[in-house]
Amino acid sequence: MDQWTTIDSSIIPGSDTKLTLSQYNDDFAIRISGVPGDLMNSRMHHSEDELARIGCSRLSVVENARVLVGGLGMGFTLAAVLKSVGVLANVTVAELVPAVVEWNRGPLGRCAGRPIEDERSRVHLGDVADLLMQAPGRRSGVNQKLEQFDAILLDVDNGPEAMTHPDNEWLYSLVGLKSIYEKLRPAGIVAIWSASANPLFTKRLKKSGFNVQEHTVRARPGKGSRHTIFVGQKG
């Protein structure tokens, strides 16, 4: 039997839910209290890689591309984004749990090649929703330019069915999706990782103005659990 060693644990801000980082030889797992199995495992990140590849497929030729990644996790999504964009790109990754950032700066970081140390990366410690809200000046009528992105990738919680933090439901609501739409540049892409398909969410994306595609990807190349990546392009 595999003998996993607990490295650290942390409470998710604003909740009573605990995340635990465990290690077995060169493998790492992040688990969530009260939920069987792994929330993330360093051996199974193909679907996260695909999230970045699909979401950033057009950005290698976009000079000064701007990308927002919701959820640092084990760093695999961020690492794949950095492989997909140019040397002048700016990639912001938002992570709610401070301990997850520290784990990526520590022993966990070597799994994905320490992408947060890349000079193109910037870590926003906090809720990705904070970066997706409309600019205060816009709400107050002040002429203030809205910061926009070429791609927004969300690998937050369990996808549209929020699991670890109730506030994440806003991201996948009609209001949240319309805010994401406004934060995208023309022809911008939003790509959303989900543990499963969700026809109601697909309709919600379309209602928000996106041209929508769905991709089924595996946790490992050619095998493992099937996950869904929702892709919406700004019309």
N, C-alpha and C positions, 0 to 999 in steps of 0.2 A: 504493500500500500504506500502511495506517495505520502511523504511526511512534510507537510507545509509548515513553515515557520512564520509567525506573525511578525512583521517588521514595524508596523505602526497602524494607528487607527485615528479617525477624526469624525466629529459630528458635522453633518452638512449644515451650514449656516441657515438659521430660520426654521430648523426642524429638529426632531429627536432621532433622526436616522443616522446610523453610524456606517462609515466606510472603513474597510480594513484592507491593508496592503499585506499580502503574503508572498513568500518566496519558496521555491523548491528547485534546488540547483540553479540553473540559469533562467528558470521560468518564474514569471510573476503573475499574480492574480489580484484583482480588486473585487471585493465582495461587499454586499450590502446587507445590513442586519435584517433578519426576518425573511430573507429571500433565498431559496436554495440555489446552488450553483454559483457561477462566477458572473459578475456584472461585466468584467473585462478580463481577458487572458492574453498574455503576450504571445502565445502560440497561435492565436486566432484573430487576425486583424485584416484579412483580405477584404472584407466588406468596407472597412474604414479606408483602406487604400483606394478602393473603387469609388467611394464617395468623393474623394479628392480628385481622382483622375477624371471622373465624369463631370464634376462640377467645374473643374478648371481646364477642360479640354481645349478651350479657345484662347487661353490666356498666355500661352508661350510666345505669341506674337503681339501681345498687347503691352506696349511700353508703359512703365510705371503702374502696372496693374495693382489694384487694391482688393484685398480679400479679407473677409471676416470669418473666423472659425468659432463656432459656439461649442465649447467643450474641449478641454485639453486631453483628458483621459490619460492614456499611456503615451501620447505624443505621435501616434502613427498617422492620424489624419493630417496633422500639421506637417509632419515630415514629407508626406506624399504631396501636399500642396506646394512645398518648397521645391520639389522636383519638377513641378508642372509649370512654374512661373519663372520669369526672367530675373536677371540679377538686380534690376532696379525696382522690383516689386516690394510692396509693403503688406505684410500679413499680420493681422491682429488676431490673437486667440484669447477668448474670454473664458475664464475658469472661476466658478463660484467658490470652490473649496480650496482655501490656501494650502492645505496639506498636500493636495494633488500636485500643485506647482512645486512644492518642496521635494516631493517624491521624484518628480521629473528632473530636478536639479541634483538629486542624489543617485542611488543605485539603479532606480528604474529607468533613468534617462538613457542608459546605454542601449536599451532595447530598440529604440527608434532612432538612435544616432544623435541624441541631444539636440533636437530641432529648436528648442527655445533659446539656444545659444547662437543660432544663426543671426547675422546682423540684419536680416530682413524681417525678423520676428519681433513682435511686441506683445507682451502679456498684459491683459486687462484683468485685474483681480476683482471679480464681481460678476453679477448676472449679465449674460449677453443681452437680455432684454433692455438693460440700461442703455446700450449702444444702439438699440433699434427704435427707441422712442423718437418721436419728432423733436427737432431742436426747439429749445425754449423760446428762442426768438421768433420762430415760425408761429408758435401758438399765441404769442403776445402781439403779433403783427409787425414785429421788427424785421427789416430786410436782412436776414441772416441766411447764408447759403447752407443747405443741408448736406452733411457729409454723406457721400455715396460710395458704393463698392461695385466692382465688376462681378464678384461672386460672393455669396453668403452660404456657408456650409454649416449645417446644424447637426451635431452629433451629441444631442443633449437628452439625458434621461433615456427613456425607452422608445423615443419617437413620439408620434402624436398621442399615444396613451401614456401620459406622464406618470412616472413611477416613484421617483425619489423625492420630488419637491413639487408641491401643488402649484406654485407660481409658474412653473414651466408650461402649464396649460395655456397661458396667454400666448406663448410663441405660436401655438398651433390653432389658435382661435381665428375667426375671420378678421377681427381687429388687428391681431398680431401679424397675420399674413399681409394685410394691406399696408402695415407699417414697413414690413420687409420689402414690399413692392416699391414703396417710395424711397427706400434706402439703396435701391439698385440703380446703376447707370443704365442708359438705353441698351437693350438686348442683354442686360445682366441676368445672371443665373442664380437661383436658389436651389440647393441640393440638400435633401433632408434624409438622414438615416432613420430607418424604422425596423423594429424587430419583426414586423409582419405587414402584409398589405392592409389597406384601409380605404375601401371605396368611398366612404363619407368624407374622408380627408381629401381624397382626389377631387371630389366635387367642390370642396371648400377652396382648394387651390385655384381651380378654374374660375370660381366665383370672384376670387380676389384679382383676377385679370391675367393670370399666368397661362401660357401654353404649356401643357403638362405631359410629361412622359414618366413611365415607371420602369425601373430596372430591378430584376431579381438577381441577387448576388449571393455567393456562398461565404461562410465564415472562413473557409480555407479554399485555396484554388481547387475547384472541381469536387469539393466535398464539404461536409459540415452543414450547419443550420442555414436555412434560406432566409435572407433578409431582403428588405425592400428599400430602394433609394428612389424617392420622389424628386423629380427634376422639374422646376418651373422656370420658364424663360419669360422675361418681361416683354410684353407685347408692344 
